[in-house]
């Protein structure tokens, strides 16, 4: 192989190495961007988890309040019915005996 052939081969090799470095740099920049996006997503997940905990606590409180209201209504209804029964019993004639 002539000197010119060797020079061309070295030049081609240098170009390939330069292209490889360029690709590696582009890949590094892309990885940095992806890392930033992952950080943003991690923060968003943490925020959503905290919000979910608040919503669950509010839902539990609302369910408890609803259950208490139902229990109070049932108790009031039973007391009203019992009062009606006592009034009817009070109007019954005394037993004969």
C-alpha positions as CSV (number, residue, x, y, z in Angstrom):
1,X,0.0,0.0,0.0
2,X,1.3,3.4,-0.9
3,X,1.8,6.3,1.4
4,X,-1.2,8.0,-0.1
5,X,-3.3,4.8,0.6
6,X,-2.1,4.8,4.2
7,X,-3.0,8.5,4.6
8,X,-6.5,7.9,3.2
9,X,-7.0,5.0,5.5
10,X,-5.9,7.1,8.5
11,X,-8.0,10.0,7.4
12,X,-11.1,7.7,7.0
13,X,-10.4,6.2,10.4
14,X,-10.1,9.7,12.0
15,X,-13.4,10.7,10.5
16,X,-15.0,7.5,11.9
17,X,-13.6,8.2,15.3
18,X,-14.8,11.8,15.1
19,X,-18.3,10.6,14.1
20,X,-18.2,8.2,17.0
21,X,-17.3,11.0,19.4
22,X,-20.1,13.2,18.0
23,X,-22.6,10.4,18.5
24,X,-21.4,9.8,22.0
25,X,-21.8,13.5,22.8
26,X,-25.3,13.6,21.3
27,X,-26.2,10.5,23.3
28,X,-24.9,12.1,26.5
29,X,-27.0,15.2,25.9
30,X,-30.0,13.0,25.3
31,X,-29.4,11.1,28.5
32,X,-29.1,14.4,30.5
33,X,-32.5,15.5,29.1
34,X,-34.0,12.2,29.9
35,X,-32.6,12.4,33.5
36,X,-34.2,15.8,33.9
37,X,-37.6,14.5,32.6
38,X,-37.4,11.6,35.1
39,X,-36.7,14.0,38.0
40,X,-39.7,16.1,37.0
41,X,-41.9,12.9,36.8
42,X,-40.6,11.8,40.2
43,X,-41.6,15.1,41.7
44,X,-45.0,14.9,40.1
45,X,-45.5,11.3,41.4
46,X,-44.6,12.5,44.9
47,X,-47.1,15.4,44.6
48,X,-49.8,13.1,43.4
49,X,-49.2,10.7,46.2
50,X,-49.5,13.5,48.8
51,X,-52.7,14.7,47.2
52,X,-54.1,11.2,47.2
53,X,-53.4,10.9,50.9
54,X,-55.3,14.1,51.5
55,X,-58.2,12.9,49.3
56,X,-58.4,9.5,51.1
57,X,-58.4,11.3,54.5
58,X,-61.2,13.6,53.3
59,X,-63.2,10.6,51.9
60,X,-62.8,8.7,55.2
61,X,-64.0,11.7,57.2
62,X,-67.0,12.1,54.9
63,X,-67.9,8.4,55.2
64,X,-67.6,8.6,58.9
65,X,-69.8,11.7,59.0
66,X,-72.4,10.0,56.8
67,X,-72.4,6.9,58.9
68,X,-72.9,9.0,62.1
69,X,-75.8,10.9,60.4
70,X,-77.5,7.7,59.4
71,X,-77.0,6.3,62.9
72,X,-78.5,9.4,64.4
73,X,-81.4,9.4,62.0
74,X,-82.1,5.8,62.8
75,X,-81.9,6.4,66.5
76,X,-84.2,9.4,66.2
77,X,-86.7,7.3,64.1
78,X,-86.6,4.6,66.7
79,X,-87.2,7.0,69.5
80,X,-90.2,8.6,67.6
81,X,-91.7,5.2,67.0
82,X,-91.2,4.1,70.6
83,X,-92.9,7.3,71.8
84,X,-95.8,6.5,69.5
85,X,-96.1,3.0,70.9
86,X,-96.0,4.3,74.5
87,X,-98.8,6.8,73.7
88,X,-101.0,4.0,72.2
89,X,-100.3,1.8,75.2
90,X,-101.2,4.6,77.5
91,X,-104.6,5.0,75.8
92,X,-105.5,1.3,76.2
93,X,-108.1,0.5,78.8
94,X,-106.8,-1.1,81.9
95,X,-106.8,-4.9,81.9
96,X,-109.9,-6.4,83.4
97,X,-109.2,-8.7,86.0
